[in-house]
Amino acid sequence: MHPDPSPEFFHECSKIAAANDAQKRMRPKPGTLGALLQFYFETEHFQNRAATTQRDYRLSADYLHPIKDTPVSSITTPLIAGIHDKASTKMGWRRANILLVFISQVFKYNIPHGNISRNFATGVIPKPRPKNAPARNRAWSYEEVQAMLEASAPEMRGALALIHCTGLDPTDALGLRRDQVAGDVIWRDRDKTKVGAAVPIGDTLRAELQRMPEHDALTVLASSSGRSWTYDGFQSSFQRLKKKLEAKGAIKPGLTPKGLRHTMATWLREAGRSERDISDLLAQKSPAMGLHYSKDADLARKNRATIEVWEEENKRRAEIVKPTKKSVKP
């Protein structure tokens, strides 16, 4: 005969049952806005989006949470327009437009499955960028680059230097794996567009990478814990450093990590490099190669010439700054 179950056994069973009930209660009601959101989050389309896009969409869903029980039958274009207007007042025009894009994607991927009849976000007009709004992700000056690098902890300095010297998007730079660096070339698909990039490592970046502390992470970059950076962790550290230097007057307001990507494009344009050359280096408009490409050296060789121009431009700007530094009296 089997012994009677112990009180502990029944206690564990009740805990499991309570957890299952809680999970059922957390599931959105069928035929509601919440159910549409849940369906979209389970699609491959959402799972394949860049980490920053996923984060933006999750934040948008959090904003919609108070109205998650809205019946699908009640959803209309005027309703979505009203949600968009209210979000613009509460969160600003940019976050409101991200919310609108998110809602549109949710509807788009629910339509084929019969969960909603049409995309009610299509007719809603995005909010215009205010005329007096500061430029987003503006280019950094040479002095600002140096101020941030010199004030950074080694791990942050390595991250900023990698973005600055390659033009990689911050999310791509943070996720760059060691096996995506072959010799002195970075082979990396952009997370956002899946366009292939072949970025040669120049002398400036090589010197910066040698300064970085050793770590065992699979990625080229790592935080002070020795583990791969998370985007939120990197942003938090960057914001603390930025506020500190802004307070000292060492940098002007408005710096963002992505601005370093625009910095490379700006410097290369000012150095006379063509738009196509810049696009090839930054993987903006060149044909998608994918990580399965043959690594034929043509693109890397072409981009090496562009990196050499950037290196010369970096040196030129350094020479312009030097006389100013020498003239400062203690």
N, C-alpha and C positions, 0 to 999 in steps of 0.2 A: 504493500500500500504506500502511496505517496503521502508524505506529511502535509498537514494543512498549511496553506500559505500563511506566512507571518504577517503581522500588522504592518511591517515595513513594506512588504510586497504590495498590500492594498494601498498604502500611502503613495508608493511610486506610480501605481496604476491611476490613482486619482489625479496625480500631477500631470501625467501624460494626457489624460482625458481633458483636463483643464486647459493644457497647452493647445490641444487640437481644437477645442471650442474657441479659444482666443484667436487662433489662426483663421478659423472660419469667419469669426466676427470681423477680422481685419480685411478679409477679402471684400472687394467692392460688390455692391448689389448689381446683378445682371441688368442690362438695359440702362445703365447710368453713365455719366461722364467718367466716373471713377473706373468703371469697367473698361471703357475705351482706353484710358491711360494705361491700365494694367496690361491690356492686350498689346499695346504698342511696346511697352518696356520688355515684353517677352519675345519680340520679333528679332530676327537676325539684323535687321537694319539698325535698330538701336544698339545692339551688342557690338556692331562693327564701327560705331561712331568713335571719334577721338575722345580721349578722356575728358578734355575740357568741355566738349559738346555734351557728353553724357551728364557732366556735372551741371551745366546750364539747364538741361532739360529736367533734371531731378529738382532743381530749384524752382523751375516753372511749375512742376507738378505740386510742389509744396505750396505754392501760391494759390493753386486751384483747389487745394484740399478742402477748404470750407464749403465748396459747392460741388463736391464729388458725387453727391446723391442726386444731382440734377438729372431728370429723365432725358434720355436721348431724344424723345419726342418733343421736348421743350427747347431743344437747341436750334437756334436760328442765326442767321448772319447778324441781325441787330443785337442779339445777345452777345455774340463774340465781339462785336464792335464796342459794346458797352464795357465788357471785361477788359478789352485792350485800352480803352480810354481811362478807366479807373487805374489800371496798372501803370500807365504813363504818369499819372498824377502821383501815385504812391512810390513807384520804383524808378521813374525816369524813362525817357523815351527809348533808350537802347535796350534796357531790360524788358520793356513792354514789347518791343519788336522781336526780341528773342522768344518771348512767350507766344507771340502770334505765329512765328515760324514753327514752334513746337506743336501748338494746337493743330496747325495745318498738316504736319507730319502725322500726328495721331489720327486725324480724320482720313488722310490719304491711305494709310495702311489698314484701316478698319473697313473701308468701303468694300473691297473685294470679298470680304467675309460676311457681308450683309449686316454688320453691326451698326452702320449709319448709312443714310441714303446718299449723301453727297458731302463735299468739303465746304462747310459753312464759313471757313476762314478765308476763302479765296477772294471774296469781294471786299474784305476789310483793308483799308489803305494804311500802310506802315507810317509811323510817325516820322516826320522829317527831322533831320539833325538841326538843332537850334543854331542860328547864325553865330551866336556868341559862345557856343560850346568850344572848349579847348580841343585841339587836335588830339586824337587818340594815338597812342603808340608812336609819338613823335621821335624823330631821330635824336640821338644823343650827341653832344659836342665832344671833342677829343678830351677836353678838361674834365667833363662829367664822367667819361669812361674811366679815366685814370683815377679820379677821386673815389669812385665806387670800387674799383679793383684794389686800390691801396688800403681802403678801410675794411675790406671784406675778410672774413675768416677764410682759411685756405680752401675749404670745401665750396663756399659760395664763390670765391674768386675763380676757381676752376670752372664752375658752371657758367658764370658770366663770360669768362674768356672764351669758352667753347661756343656760346651763342654769338658773341661778338666777332670771332674769327672765322666762322663758317656761315653765318646767316641762317642757321637752322632755327626753326620755330622752337620756342622754349620746351614745349611738350616733347618734340622730337629729340631735342638735345638731352633732356632728362632721361628719356627712355632708350638712348643710344647704347646698344650692347657692344661688348668687346669684340664679338665675332663679326660685327658690322664694320670693323676697321681692318682693312687689308693693306699691309704695308703703310703707306702714307696717304691712303685714300679712304674716306668715309663713304660707304655704300648704304644708303638709308632711304626707304620710302617715306614720304610725308604721311603722317597719320591722318591728316585732314583730307588730302586729295588723292593719296595713293600714287602720286607721281614720284618716279624714281629720282634720287639725287646721287651725284658722284662728286664729293667735295674733297679736294686735295688739302692736306694739312700743311700749312705754311710754317715758316720759322717762328713767328710770334706765338702761334698756338702750340707748337711743339715745345717751346720753352715753358709755356704756362702749364702744360700737362705734366711736365717733369717736376714742377713745383708741388703738385698735388700729393696729399698723403696717400700711402698705399692702403688698399682695402680689398676685400674679397667679394664685393658685389659683382653680379654679372654685367652690370652697366659700367660705362666708362666713368660716370660721375657717381658720387656717393655723398651722403650727408655726414655729419660729425659722428654719427653712430656706426658708420661703416656700411650702412645699408643703402640701397637705391633711394634716391630722392622720391618723395611723393610730390605731386604738383602743389597740393595745399601746404605741405611743409616748406617747400621751396618759396612759395609766395609769401608765407608768413615771415620767414627769415628775411626775404628781400624787402618787404614793407617796413620791418623794424629798422633795417639799415638805411633805407631811403629817408624815413622820417628823421632819423638822427642827423644825416648829412644835410637835409633841407633846413633843419633848425640851425645848423652851423653856417648856412649860406654857401656850402661847398658845391651844391647842385641846385638847379631850378626845379620847381614842381613839374610833375607830369611824366617822370621817367617810368617806363615799364620794361620788363625783360623783352617783350616782343618788339619794343622800339629799337633794340639792337639789330634786329633783322632789317628794319627800315634804315638803320644807320648804314649798314653795309651797302644797301641799294643806293642810298643817297651819295655816299662817298664815291662809289664806282661811277655813278652818273656824272658827278663833278670831275672825275678823272678822265671822262671821255669814253667810257665803256658803253657799248650799245645796249639797247633794251633787251635784245635777244640774248646777248652774253650774260646779262644780269639774270634773266629769266632762267637760263640753263643752269646757272650756279645755284639759284634759290629754288629750283624745281617748281616754277610757277606755271609755265605754259608748255614746257617741252613734253614730247610724247611720253606717256607712262611706260616705264621699263619693268617695274615690278622687281621683287627680290630674286626672281628666277632668271634675271637677265644674265647674259654670258660674260659680263664684266669685260667686254671688249673695251680697250683703253681709250677709244676716241673721245668720249664725253669727258672722261677724267683729264685727258691731255688738253682739251679745249678749256676746261675749267681751271686747269693749273695756270694758264696764262692770265685768266681773270683774277685768280688769287694773287699772282705776282703783282698785278696792277694795284690790288688792294693793299698789299704789303708796302709798296712804294708810297701810296697815299697815306698810309698810317705813319710812315717815317716822316713824310713831308709835314704832316700836322704836328708831329712831335717837335720838329725843328722850329715851327712857328711859335710853339708854346715856350720853348727853352729860354729865349731872350727875356721874356716876361718874368720867368722865375728868377733869373739872375739879377734882374733889376730890383727885386723886392729886398728892402733892407730889414735886418733883424730888429 
